[in-house]
Amino acid sequence: MTPEAATTLIANAIYITGLVVCVLIVPSLIGGLLVSIFQAATQINEQMLSFLPRLLITLAMLIFAGTWILQTLSDLFVEIFQLAGSLVG
């Protein structure tokens, strides 16, 4: 395998990993920010109020985007295993 092919493969893996993480984390971040603004406005300092919405948003994103995440990661691993023969020697 040439250095260019290895670099492309690693860059693709990092990109896909970042994309999958962003799909799960960004909605949770936005939900947490909205809950924090609500808590600051109402002066409610309940810990469960800040944790539960983020947990539910993350679970909802896993349910809605789970098939896409699995398909994307499966495609990446198929590509890696197809190139495994050219990695050696």
Backbone atoms as SQL, in Angstrom:
CREATE TABLE atoms (id INTEGER PRIMARY KEY, chain TEXT, resi INTEGER, resn TEXT, atom TEXT, x REAL, y REAL, z REAL);
INSERT INTO atoms VALUES
  (1, 'A', 1, 'MET', 'N', 0.849, -1.167, 0.000),
  (2, 'A', 1, 'MET', 'CA', 0.000, 0.000, 0.000),
  (3, 'A', 1, 'MET', 'C', 0.898, 1.234, 0.000),
  (4, 'A', 2, 'THR', 'N', 0.546, 2.170, -0.820),
  (5, 'A', 2, 'THR', 'CA', 1.335, 3.393, -0.910),
  (6, 'A', 2, 'THR', 'C', 0.998, 4.315, 0.262),
  (7, 'A', 3, 'PRO', 'N', 1.892, 5.213, 0.577),
  (8, 'A', 3, 'PRO', 'CA', 1.608, 6.159, 1.665),
  (9, 'A', 3, 'PRO', 'C', 0.378, 7.031, 1.388),
  (10, 'A', 4, 'GLU', 'N', 0.149, 7.354, 0.120),
  (11, 'A', 4, 'GLU', 'CA', -1.015, 8.166, -0.226),
  (12, 'A', 4, 'GLU', 'C', -2.314, 7.414, 0.047),
  (13, 'A', 5, 'ALA', 'N', -2.334, 6.126, -0.287),
  (14, 'A', 5, 'ALA', 'CA', -3.531, 5.316, -0.049),
  (15, 'A', 5, 'ALA', 'C', -3.785, 5.147, 1.443),
  (16, 'A', 6, 'ALA', 'N', -2.706, 4.950, 2.203),
  (17, 'A', 6, 'ALA', 'CA', -2.856, 4.813, 3.657),
  (18, 'A', 6, 'ALA', 'C', -3.356, 6.117, 4.268),
  (19, 'A', 7, 'THR', 'N', -2.823, 7.233, 3.800),
  (20, 'A', 7, 'THR', 'CA', -3.260, 8.535, 4.301),
  (21, 'A', 7, 'THR', 'C', -4.720, 8.784, 3.966),
  (22, 'A', 8, 'THR', 'N', -5.129, 8.426, 2.766),
  (23, 'A', 8, 'THR', 'CA', -6.524, 8.589, 2.367),
  (24, 'A', 8, 'THR', 'C', -7.438, 7.722, 3.212),
  (25, 'A', 9, 'LEU', 'N', -7.031, 6.494, 3.465),
  (26, 'A', 9, 'LEU', 'CA', -7.832, 5.584, 4.277),
  (27, 'A', 9, 'LEU', 'C', -7.975, 6.095, 5.708),
  (28, 'A', 10, 'ILE', 'N', -6.893, 6.566, 6.289),
  (29, 'A', 10, 'ILE', 'CA', -6.935, 7.091, 7.655),
  (30, 'A', 10, 'ILE', 'C', -7.764, 8.372, 7.714),
  (31, 'A', 11, 'ALA', 'N', -7.604, 9.241, 6.729),
  (32, 'A', 11, 'ALA', 'CA', -8.386, 10.480, 6.702),
  (33, 'A', 11, 'ALA', 'C', -9.872, 10.179, 6.570),
  (34, 'A', 12, 'ASN', 'N', -10.217, 9.193, 5.751),
  (35, 'A', 12, 'ASN', 'CA', -11.613, 8.796, 5.587),
  (36, 'A', 12, 'ASN', 'C', -12.170, 8.234, 6.890),
  (37, 'A', 13, 'ALA', 'N', -11.380, 7.437, 7.589),
  (38, 'A', 13, 'ALA', 'CA', -11.825, 6.865, 8.864),
  (39, 'A', 13, 'ALA', 'C', -12.041, 7.953, 9.910),
  (40, 'A', 14, 'ILE', 'N', -11.140, 8.917, 9.979),
  (41, 'A', 14, 'ILE', 'CA', -11.292, 10.018, 10.936),
  (42, 'A', 14, 'ILE', 'C', -12.505, 10.870, 10.588),
  (43, 'A', 15, 'TYR', 'N', -12.719, 11.133, 9.306),
  (44, 'A', 15, 'TYR', 'CA', -13.871, 11.920, 8.874),
  (45, 'A', 15, 'TYR', 'C', -15.181, 11.229, 9.244),
  (46, 'A', 16, 'ILE', 'N', -15.282, 9.939, 8.958),
  (47, 'A', 16, 'ILE', 'CA', -16.508, 9.196, 9.258),
  (48, 'A', 16, 'ILE', 'C', -16.738, 9.125, 10.762),
  (49, 'A', 17, 'THR', 'N', -15.675, 8.925, 11.536),
  (50, 'A', 17, 'THR', 'CA', -15.807, 8.901, 12.993),
  (51, 'A', 17, 'THR', 'C', -16.307, 10.243, 13.511),
  (52, 'A', 18, 'GLY', 'N', -15.751, 11.322, 13.028),
  (53, 'A', 18, 'GLY', 'CA', -16.204, 12.655, 13.430),
  (54, 'A', 18, 'GLY', 'C', -17.641, 12.919, 13.040),
  (55, 'A', 19, 'LEU', 'N', -18.024, 12.472, 11.858),
  (56, 'A', 19, 'LEU', 'CA', -19.395, 12.661, 11.394),
  (57, 'A', 19, 'LEU', 'C', -20.386, 11.905, 12.267),
  (58, 'A', 20, 'VAL', 'N', -20.063, 10.666, 12.600),
  (59, 'A', 20, 'VAL', 'CA', -20.947, 9.853, 13.441),
  (60, 'A', 20, 'VAL', 'C', -21.059, 10.455, 14.838),
  (61, 'A', 21, 'VAL', 'N', -19.940, 10.914, 15.380),
  (62, 'A', 21, 'VAL', 'CA', -19.965, 11.517, 16.714),
  (63, 'A', 21, 'VAL', 'C', -20.780, 12.807, 16.699),
  (64, 'A', 22, 'CYS', 'N', -20.617, 13.617, 15.669),
  (65, 'A', 22, 'CYS', 'CA', -21.369, 14.874, 15.592),
  (66, 'A', 22, 'CYS', 'C', -22.866, 14.638, 15.477),
  (67, 'A', 23, 'VAL', 'N', -23.259, 13.599, 14.761),
  (68, 'A', 23, 'VAL', 'CA', -24.687, 13.293, 14.631),
  (69, 'A', 23, 'VAL', 'C', -25.293, 12.983, 15.991),
  (70, 'A', 24, 'LEU', 'N', -24.530, 12.366, 16.873),
  (71, 'A', 24, 'LEU', 'CA', -25.040, 12.022, 18.199),
  (72, 'A', 24, 'LEU', 'C', -24.864, 13.147, 19.212),
  (73, 'A', 25, 'ILE', 'N', -23.776, 13.873, 19.160),
  (74, 'A', 25, 'ILE', 'CA', -23.431, 14.820, 20.213),
  (75, 'A', 25, 'ILE', 'C', -24.037, 16.211, 20.001),
  (76, 'A', 26, 'VAL', 'N', -24.086, 16.701, 18.774),
  (77, 'A', 26, 'VAL', 'CA', -24.557, 18.068, 18.533),
  (78, 'A', 26, 'VAL', 'C', -26.008, 18.271, 18.986),
  (79, 'A', 27, 'PRO', 'N', -26.945, 17.375, 18.673),
  (80, 'A', 27, 'PRO', 'CA', -28.303, 17.586, 19.204),
  (81, 'A', 27, 'PRO', 'C', -28.357, 17.573, 20.731),
  (82, 'A', 28, 'SER', 'N', -27.557, 16.728, 21.350),
  (83, 'A', 28, 'SER', 'CA', -27.497, 16.694, 22.813),
  (84, 'A', 28, 'SER', 'C', -26.922, 17.998, 23.362),
  (85, 'A', 29, 'LEU', 'N', -25.935, 18.542, 22.686),
  (86, 'A', 29, 'LEU', 'CA', -25.346, 19.811, 23.091),
  (87, 'A', 29, 'LEU', 'C', -26.367, 20.943, 23.003),
  (88, 'A', 30, 'ILE', 'N', -27.115, 20.980, 21.921),
  (89, 'A', 30, 'ILE', 'CA', -28.136, 22.017, 21.752),
  (90, 'A', 30, 'ILE', 'C', -29.230, 21.868, 22.804),
  (91, 'A', 31, 'GLY', 'N', -29.668, 20.636, 23.045),
  (92, 'A', 31, 'GLY', 'CA', -30.679, 20.399, 24.080),
  (93, 'A', 31, 'GLY', 'C', -30.187, 20.792, 25.457),
  (94, 'A', 32, 'GLY', 'N', -28.939, 20.467, 25.773),
  (95, 'A', 32, 'GLY', 'CA', -28.365, 20.858, 27.055),
  (96, 'A', 32, 'GLY', 'C', -28.264, 22.363, 27.205),
  (97, 'A', 33, 'LEU', 'N', -27.931, 23.046, 26.116),
  (98, 'A', 33, 'LEU', 'CA', -27.857, 24.504, 26.147),
  (99, 'A', 33, 'LEU', 'C', -29.229, 25.115, 26.402),
  (100, 'A', 34, 'LEU', 'N', -30.255, 24.585, 25.737),
  (101, 'A', 34, 'LEU', 'CA', -31.613, 25.097, 25.950),
  (102, 'A', 34, 'LEU', 'C', -32.087, 24.850, 27.378),
  (103, 'A', 35, 'VAL', 'N', -31.789, 23.680, 27.919),
  (104, 'A', 35, 'VAL', 'CA', -32.171, 23.376, 29.300),
  (105, 'A', 35, 'VAL', 'C', -31.419, 24.285, 30.264),
  (106, 'A', 36, 'SER', 'N', -30.153, 24.556, 29.991),
  (107, 'A', 36, 'SER', 'CA', -29.377, 25.448, 30.855),
  (108, 'A', 36, 'SER', 'C', -29.930, 26.866, 30.837),
  (109, 'A', 37, 'ILE', 'N', -30.342, 27.326, 29.668),
  (110, 'A', 37, 'ILE', 'CA', -30.962, 28.653, 29.574),
  (111, 'A', 37, 'ILE', 'C', -32.263, 28.672, 30.365),
  (112, 'A', 38, 'PHE', 'N', -33.057, 27.608, 30.255),
  (113, 'A', 38, 'PHE', 'CA', -34.301, 27.510, 31.021),
  (114, 'A', 38, 'PHE', 'C', -34.020, 27.504, 32.521),
  (115, 'A', 39, 'GLN', 'N', -33.008, 26.756, 32.942),
  (116, 'A', 39, 'GLN', 'CA', -32.664, 26.702, 34.364),
  (117, 'A', 39, 'GLN', 'C', -32.174, 28.059, 34.869),
  (118, 'A', 40, 'ALA', 'N', -31.414, 28.757, 34.067),
  (119, 'A', 40, 'ALA', 'CA', -30.931, 30.072, 34.479),
  (120, 'A', 40, 'ALA', 'C', -32.077, 31.077, 34.565),
  (121, 'A', 41, 'ALA', 'N', -33.035, 30.964, 33.648),
  (122, 'A', 41, 'ALA', 'CA', -34.157, 31.904, 33.651),
  (123, 'A', 41, 'ALA', 'C', -35.105, 31.652, 34.814),
  (124, 'A', 42, 'THR', 'N', -35.297, 30.394, 35.178),
  (125, 'A', 42, 'THR', 'CA', -36.252, 30.065, 36.241),
  (126, 'A', 42, 'THR', 'C', -35.580, 29.806, 37.580),
  (127, 'A', 43, 'GLN', 'N', -34.276, 29.785, 37.623),
  (128, 'A', 43, 'GLN', 'CA', -33.484, 29.522, 38.829),
  (129, 'A', 43, 'GLN', 'C', -33.811, 28.164, 39.452),
  (130, 'A', 44, 'ILE', 'N', -34.095, 27.186, 38.603),
  (131, 'A', 44, 'ILE', 'CA', -34.292, 25.807, 39.056),
  (132, 'A', 44, 'ILE', 'C', -32.950, 25.101, 38.908),
  (133, 'A', 45, 'ASN', 'N', -32.422, 24.586, 40.003),
  (134, 'A', 45, 'ASN', 'CA', -31.106, 23.944, 39.974),
  (135, 'A', 45, 'ASN', 'C', -31.216, 22.451, 40.232),
  (136, 'A', 46, 'GLU', 'N', -32.082, 21.789, 39.531),
  (137, 'A', 46, 'GLU', 'CA', -32.257, 20.346, 39.674),
  (138, 'A', 46, 'GLU', 'C', -31.315, 19.638, 38.701),
  (139, 'A', 47, 'GLN', 'N', -30.490, 18.723, 39.207),
  (140, 'A', 47, 'GLN', 'CA', -29.515, 18.035, 38.369),
  (141, 'A', 47, 'GLN', 'C', -30.182, 17.116, 37.356),
  (142, 'A', 48, 'MET', 'N', -31.278, 16.497, 37.753),
  (143, 'A', 48, 'MET', 'CA', -31.965, 15.576, 36.840),
  (144, 'A', 48, 'MET', 'C', -32.542, 16.322, 35.646),
  (145, 'A', 49, 'LEU', 'N', -32.907, 17.582, 35.845),
  (146, 'A', 49, 'LEU', 'CA', -33.460, 18.380, 34.753),
  (147, 'A', 49, 'LEU', 'C', -32.415, 18.647, 33.674),
  (148, 'A', 50, 'SER', 'N', -31.159, 18.693, 34.046),
  (149, 'A', 50, 'SER', 'CA', -30.124, 18.919, 33.032),
  (150, 'A', 50, 'SER', 'C', -29.653, 17.616, 32.392),
  (151, 'A', 51, 'PHE', 'N', -29.764, 16.503, 33.110),
  (152, 'A', 51, 'PHE', 'CA', -29.249, 15.228, 32.604),
  (153, 'A', 51, 'PHE', 'C', -30.258, 14.499, 31.727),
  (154, 'A', 52, 'LEU', 'N', -31.494, 14.429, 32.161),
  (155, 'A', 52, 'LEU', 'CA', -32.504, 13.617, 31.482),
  (156, 'A', 52, 'LEU', 'C', -32.783, 14.058, 30.041),
  (157, 'A', 53, 'PRO', 'N', -32.958, 15.353, 29.749),
  (158, 'A', 53, 'PRO', 'CA', -33.194, 15.726, 28.342),
  (159, 'A', 53, 'PRO', 'C', -32.036, 15.356, 27.416),
  (160, 'A', 54, 'ARG', 'N', -30.808, 15.522, 27.891),
  (161, 'A', 54, 'ARG', 'CA', -29.661, 15.150, 27.049),
  (162, 'A', 54, 'ARG', 'C', -29.625, 13.655, 26.795),
  (163, 'A', 55, 'LEU', 'N', -29.954, 12.878, 27.820),
  (164, 'A', 55, 'LEU', 'CA', -30.003, 11.425, 27.663),
  (165, 'A', 55, 'LEU', 'C', -31.085, 11.025, 26.667),
  (166, 'A', 56, 'LEU', 'N', -32.262, 11.623, 26.792),
  (167, 'A', 56, 'LEU', 'CA', -33.366, 11.291, 25.886),
  (168, 'A', 56, 'LEU', 'C', -33.075, 11.725, 24.452),
  (169, 'A', 57, 'ILE', 'N', -32.446, 12.878, 24.294),
  (170, 'A', 57, 'ILE', 'CA', -32.094, 13.340, 22.946),
  (171, 'A', 57, 'ILE', 'C', -31.065, 12.405, 22.314),
  (172, 'A', 58, 'THR', 'N', -30.084, 11.976, 23.092),
  (173, 'A', 58, 'THR', 'CA', -29.072, 11.057, 22.571),
  (174, 'A', 58, 'THR', 'C', -29.696, 9.720, 22.187),
  (175, 'A', 59, 'LEU', 'N', -30.592, 9.208, 23.026),
  (176, 'A', 59, 'LEU', 'CA', -31.277, 7.951, 22.694),
  (177, 'A', 59, 'LEU', 'C', -32.147, 8.104, 21.450),
  (178, 'A', 60, 'ALA', 'N', -32.833, 9.240, 21.326),
  (179, 'A', 60, 'ALA', 'CA', -33.659, 9.479, 20.138),
  (180, 'A', 60, 'ALA', 'C', -32.798, 9.538, 18.876),
  (181, 'A', 61, 'MET', 'N', -31.634, 10.173, 18.970),
  (182, 'A', 61, 'MET', 'CA', -30.751, 10.229, 17.808),
  (183, 'A', 61, 'MET', 'C', -30.210, 8.847, 17.459),
  (184, 'A', 62, 'LEU', 'N', -29.949, 8.020, 18.475),
  (185, 'A', 62, 'LEU', 'CA', -29.527, 6.644, 18.197),
  (186, 'A', 62, 'LEU', 'C', -30.630, 5.871, 17.488),
  (187, 'A', 63, 'ILE', 'N', -31.873, 6.102, 17.886),
  (188, 'A', 63, 'ILE', 'CA', -32.995, 5.405, 17.251),
  (189, 'A', 63, 'ILE', 'C', -33.179, 5.882, 15.814),
  (190, 'A', 64, 'PHE', 'N', -33.176, 7.200, 15.604),
  (191, 'A', 64, 'PHE', 'CA', -33.454, 7.737, 14.274),
  (192, 'A', 64, 'PHE', 'C', -32.279, 7.600, 13.312),
  (193, 'A', 65, 'ALA', 'N', -31.056, 7.760, 13.811),
  (194, 'A', 65, 'ALA', 'CA', -29.889, 7.724, 12.931),
  (195, 'A', 65, 'ALA', 'C', -29.104, 6.428, 13.058),
  (196, 'A', 66, 'GLY', 'N', -29.608, 5.480, 13.829),
  (197, 'A', 66, 'GLY', 'CA', -28.870, 4.244, 14.071),
  (198, 'A', 66, 'GLY', 'C', -28.593, 3.444, 12.819),
  (199, 'A', 67, 'THR', 'N', -29.583, 3.331, 11.943),
  (200, 'A', 67, 'THR', 'CA', -29.372, 2.550, 10.719),
  (201, 'A', 67, 'THR', 'C', -28.341, 3.226, 9.813),
  (202, 'A', 68, 'TRP', 'N', -28.400, 4.552, 9.743),
  (203, 'A', 68, 'TRP', 'CA', -27.416, 5.271, 8.932),
  (204, 'A', 68, 'TRP', 'C', -26.013, 5.105, 9.512),
  (205, 'A', 69, 'ILE', 'N', -25.901, 5.181, 10.842),
  (206, 'A', 69, 'ILE', 'CA', -24.602, 5.021, 11.493),
  (207, 'A', 69, 'ILE', 'C', -24.045, 3.627, 11.226),
  (208, 'A', 70, 'LEU', 'N', -24.884, 2.611, 11.396),
  (209, 'A', 70, 'LEU', 'CA', -24.429, 1.238, 11.148),
  (210, 'A', 70, 'LEU', 'C', -24.019, 1.036, 9.696),
  (211, 'A', 71, 'GLN', 'N', -24.790, 1.584, 8.769),
  (212, 'A', 71, 'GLN', 'CA', -24.463, 1.438, 7.348),
  (213, 'A', 71, 'GLN', 'C', -23.154, 2.144, 7.015),
  (214, 'A', 72, 'THR', 'N', -22.965, 3.335, 7.549),
  (215, 'A', 72, 'THR', 'CA', -21.744, 4.097, 7.285),
  (216, 'A', 72, 'THR', 'C', -20.517, 3.389, 7.845),
  (217, 'A', 73, 'LEU', 'N', -20.613, 2.912, 9.079),
  (218, 'A', 73, 'LEU', 'CA', -19.480, 2.202, 9.681),
  (219, 'A', 73, 'LEU', 'C', -19.230, 0.864, 8.989),
  (220, 'A', 74, 'SER', 'N', -20.300, 0.192, 8.568),
  (221, 'A', 74, 'SER', 'CA', -20.135, -1.070, 7.837),
  (222, 'A', 74, 'SER', 'C', -19.415, -0.842, 6.514),
  (223, 'A', 75, 'ASP', 'N', -19.791, 0.213, 5.802),
  (224, 'A', 75, 'ASP', 'CA', -19.117, 0.530, 4.545),
  (225, 'A', 75, 'ASP', 'C', -17.632, 0.824, 4.770),
  (226, 'A', 76, 'LEU', 'N', -17.328, 1.532, 5.853),
  (227, 'A', 76, 'LEU', 'CA', -15.928, 1.826, 6.159),
  (228, 'A', 76, 'LEU', 'C', -15.149, 0.545, 6.427),
  (229, 'A', 77, 'PHE', 'N', -15.711, -0.360, 7.230),
  (230, 'A', 77, 'PHE', 'CA', -14.994, -1.593, 7.550),
  (231, 'A', 77, 'PHE', 'C', -14.887, -2.520, 6.346),
  (232, 'A', 78, 'VAL', 'N', -15.885, -2.527, 5.477),
  (233, 'A', 78, 'VAL', 'CA', -15.785, -3.313, 4.248),
  (234, 'A', 78, 'VAL', 'C', -14.641, -2.776, 3.391),
  (235, 'A', 79, 'GLU', 'N', -14.533, -1.458, 3.299),
  (236, 'A', 79, 'GLU', 'CA', -13.439, -0.856, 2.535),
  (237, 'A', 79, 'GLU', 'C', -12.081, -1.216, 3.143),
  (238, 'A', 80, 'ILE', 'N', -11.997, -1.174, 4.469),
  (239, 'A', 80, 'ILE', 'CA', -10.732, -1.508, 5.138),
  (240, 'A', 80, 'ILE', 'C', -10.368, -2.970, 4.906),
  (241, 'A', 81, 'PHE', 'N', -11.349, -3.874, 5.035),
  (242, 'A', 81, 'PHE', 'CA', -11.058, -5.296, 4.858),
  (243, 'A', 81, 'PHE', 'C', -10.765, -5.642, 3.404),
  (244, 'A', 82, 'GLN', 'N', -11.352, -4.919, 2.453),
  (245, 'A', 82, 'GLN', 'CA', -11.026, -5.153, 1.057),
  (246, 'A', 82, 'GLN', 'C', -9.597, -4.716, 0.744),
  (247, 'A', 83, 'LEU', 'N', -9.136, -3.689, 1.433),
  (248, 'A', 83, 'LEU', 'CA', -7.770, -3.216, 1.217),
  (249, 'A', 83, 'LEU', 'C', -6.753, -3.950, 2.086),
  (250, 'A', 84, 'ALA', 'N', -7.211, -4.860, 2.942),
  (251, 'A', 84, 'ALA', 'CA', -6.304, -5.557, 3.863),
  (252, 'A', 84, 'ALA', 'C', -5.260, -6.379, 3.111),
  (253, 'A', 85, 'GLY', 'N', -5.626, -6.919, 1.972),
  (254, 'A', 85, 'GLY', 'CA', -4.672, -7.703, 1.194),
  (255, 'A', 85, 'GLY', 'C', -3.528, -6.872, 0.661),
  (256, 'A', 86, 'SER', 'N', -3.799, -5.621, 0.349),
  (257, 'A', 86, 'SER', 'CA', -2.737, -4.769, -0.181),
  (258, 'A', 86, 'SER', 'C', -1.933, -4.087, 0.922),
  (259, 'A', 87, 'LEU', 'N', -2.349, -4.248, 2.168),
  (260, 'A', 87, 'LEU', 'CA', -1.598, -3.642, 3.271),
  (261, 'A', 87, 'LEU', 'C', -0.288, -4.369, 3.529),
  (262, 'A', 88, 'VAL', 'N', -0.290, -5.671, 3.318),
  (263, 'A', 88, 'VAL', 'CA', 0.897, -6.478, 3.603),
  (264, 'A', 88, 'VAL', 'C', 1.779, -6.511, 2.362),
  (265, 'A', 89, 'GLY', 'N', 3.029, -6.226, 2.581),
  (266, 'A', 89, 'GLY', 'CA', 4.012, -6.330, 1.511),
  (267, 'A', 89, 'GLY', 'C', 3.757, -5.388, 0.440);
